[in-house]
Amino acid sequence: MPSTDSPPTKGSRDVWLDAAFELLLESGVDSVRILPLAKRLQLSRTSFYWFFKDREALLNALIERWREKNTQGLVRQTEAYAENIVEAMLNVFDCWLNPQLFDAQLEFAMRSWALQSPPVVAEIDAADATRIEALTQMFERYGFEPLAANVRGRTIYLTQIGYISMKTQEPLEVRMQRIPDYVKIFTGQPPGPRDLQRFHARHGYVNGQ
């Protein structure tokens, strides 16, 4: 078992994992290797083995962190308190604007990794299913029939994955202008002024600025 009480010169498990994430985002999974990480961190290569058995263990840890960050982040937002489906939908939209809840750059990196790794394809497929099911259940809680709930959940999710896959960039003002119509299309109900005010406030947006 790797020691958790290692000297500072060996770094820490999170330090190695954070550096691995940076390389994954910058250059793809092929760049995530022990020697480049050691050079990046200015640590000895052997210190890596205090925290990870091998490179495969590091890659598995990256996948686990992605699951917690993006899949569980989205699931938690679908389960957050809301008085109605409009408020619930805006809770989900928080994911698309707050990288602390859902990291779009990381999602793109993982999906790129899947192009060369069948095991990662399986991870992506499982994540997609979990996320769509969470969105489906959210709609069912607010009275939508199962099929309609699933179609709406899939539409929301595939729209956002399209944004990520195409690396679509929108100024915050443009995204905010589109939010009311997205909500209406996805839920069948328009958001009210108070709904939008609370949503804007969460993201530090002042209408028209």
N, C-alpha and C positions, 0 to 999 in steps of 0.2 A: 504493500500500500504506500503511495506517495505521502511524504510527510507534509503536514500543514504548518509546521513550525520551522520553516526553512529560513536561513539567513537572508537579509535584504538583497544581497548580491545575486540571489537566485530568482528574484522577482516574486511573482505569485501566480496562482492558476489564472486569476482574472486578467493579470497583466499579459500573459501569453495569449489568452483567449481574445482579449481586446485587439491585440496586434494582429492576430490571425483574421479577425473580422475586417480590419482595415485593409489587409492584403486581398481578402476575398472581394471586397467592394471595389478596390482599385484595379485589380488585375485578373480576377477570376481564381478559381480553385487551384489551378496548376501552380500558381505562385505561392500558395500556402504550404511552405516547406520549412523544416526545422532550422536549417542553416540561415536562410534569409531572415527568418524571425529573430534568431539569436543576434544577427548583425544589426537588425533594426532596433532591437532592445538594448544592444550593447551588453549582452549577457553571454555566458558560455553556453555552447551547444548542450553540454551534459546537464546543465541546470534544467533544461526542458523536461528531463526524465524524472525530476522530482514530482512533477504534476501530471504527466501523461505517459502512458506506457509506450506509445508510438504515434506516428502521424495519423493513423486511422482513428485512434482514440481522440485526438484533437478534432478531426473532422466530425466525428460523432457528437462531440461537445458543441461544435458550431451548429449542427442540425438541431440539437436539443434547445439551444438558446433561441434559435429562430422559431421553433414551435412555441416556446413560452412567449416570445415577444409578439409575433404576428398572429398566430392562430389563437392563442389564449387571450391576447389583447382584443381581437375582434369578438371572440365569444363573450368576453366580459362586457363589452359595450352593448351587445344584443340583450344582455340580461340586466343592464343598468335600469334603475327606476325611471319610469316614464308614465305620465298620466294617460297618454293616448299614443296611437301609432305614429303620428307626426313627430312627437317628442322622441319616441323610440328611434325613428329614422334619423333624426338629427344627432342622437347619441352615436349611431353608427357612423355618420358622416364625420364625427370628431376624429375617427381613425384616419380619414383621408387627409386631414389637415394637421394632425399632431403626430410627428414621428415617434414620440414617446409611447404612443398607443399602437402604432402600426408603421413599420419602417419600409417604405416603398422601395428604397434603394436596395435594401437587403432582400426584399422579395424578388426583385429583378435578378440579383446575383444568384439567388437560390435556383430560380427557374433557368438561368443560363447554365448553371452547374448540372442541372437535370438533363441537359441536352447530351451530356457525355457520361451519365451515370444512371443505369437502371434502378439501383437502390434509391437514389434521390428522386427519380420519377415516382417511385412508390410512395415516398414521403410526401411529395407534392400532391399526388392523387388523394392520399389520406387527409391532408390538410384541406384541400378543396372540399371534400365531402363533409368534413367536420364544420367548416365555416358556412357552407350552404345550408346544412341542417340547422345550425344555430339561427341563421336568418329566417329559415322556414318556421322554426318554433316561435320566433319573435312574432311573426305575423299571425300564427295560430293563436297566440295568447291574446291578441286583440281582435279575435273573432273571424278571421279569414278561414275559409275552407282549405283543407290540406293541399289540394292541387293548386289553387290560386296562391296560397302561401308559398309553395315551392317555386312556382314560376316567378313570382315577384322576388323571392330571395335569390334565385339564380340570375335574374336580370340585373339586380343590384351588383351582385358579386362579379359577374362576367364583365359588366361595364367597367368596374374599377380595375380588374385585372387587365382589361384592354388599355386603360390609361397607363398602367405600369409597364406593360409589354411594349407599348409604343413610345415610352418615355415622354408622354405628353406633359408639357409644362404650361401652366396657366398662371397669370398674375392673380394674387389673392382677390382683387376686386372683381375680376372676371369670374372666378370660381364662385364667389359669393352671389353675384348676380344670377348665376345659373341654379343655385341651390333651391330656391322656391319651386322652380319648374321640375327639377329632379324629384323633389319630395312629392309633388302632385302626381307625376308620372308613376313613381314607384308605389305610392300608397293610395292614390285616388283622392287624396285630400290635400288642399293647399295649407301651408303653414300660416298661422296668424302672426300679426306684428310682434306679440310678446314672445312667441316661439323663436322668431328670427332675432329679436333683441338679445335673448339669452344666448343663442348660438353665436352671434357676433361677438358678444362680450367674452365668451370663453376663448375666442381666438384673437382677441385684441383688435377687432375690426370695427372701424367707425364707418357707417354707410356713406359712400361717396368719397372715401379717403383711402 
